[in-house]
Amino acid sequence: MFAKVKSMVFIDSLRLHLNAKTDSSFKAVLKDDKGSVCSSMETIMPSENHEMEWTGLNTLPYGVYSLELSNGDEEMKMRLVKRV
């Protein structure tokens, strides 16, 4: 497991703790319950601080989302809830 989400419930941002190799590509995709992509990001893994905050999610409607994370060959999926 190369990443952990600090909380499975979010309001306007997600905080991720990353445990992968530095200098590798990291991609995150947030999909709604119908499978439509609502937000995505791609970055290089931070070399010092392994915490990352994904901001700008305040415009998404409340509900259940799927978070798909990938780091090279590794992939993870988890369900999250956006609430008030």
Buried (B, 14 or more C-beta within 10 A) or exposed (E): EBBBBEEEEBEEEBBBEBEBEEEEEBBBBBBBEEEEEBBEBEEEBEEEEBEBEBEEBEEBEEEEBBBBBBBEEEEBEEEBEBEE
